[in-house]
Amino acid sequence: MNRPLPPADARGTRVALIFALVAERLSLWYEHGQWPTEAQGATLCADWLGRTKRSLPLTDRRHLSDLSDQLARQIAGSLSREAGLYTVHEMMESLDPNHESELGQTLMAECERMLDASPPPGADTPPGC
């Protein structure tokens, strides 16, 4: 059965976008030795959301792109090339909801942590801050 998709600004959607962007960034890094820019990540995010007729403001997409860049570089800096390629493969496979991967779940949790630790620009700040 087809369930309705969560809104683009739902926490789960944002976490999934960070995860997918990390996988894409690492793939490009290991295949071509280049990191996509924040703007390229934001555009990719818009393209993915557009396929389901959803959207996020540019500032939100740039924020998610920046978070994905931070995590991708952290992962690449801590793994050998072989381990990095394996990680990319597992992440790409984990984009399929039918694929279960402990590594994918661990990295998804890290995406959640990053999102929770870094509110988007313009988010309401608690009184007194």
HELIX and SHEET records of a PDB file:
HELIX    1   1 ARG A   11  HIS A   32  1                                  22    
HELIX    2   2 GLU A   38  GLY A   50  1                                  13    
HELIX    3   3 LEU A   58  SER A   78  1                                  21    
HELIX    4   4 ARG A   81  SER A   94  1                                  14    
HELIX    5   5 GLU A  102  ALA A  117  1                                  16    
END                                                                             
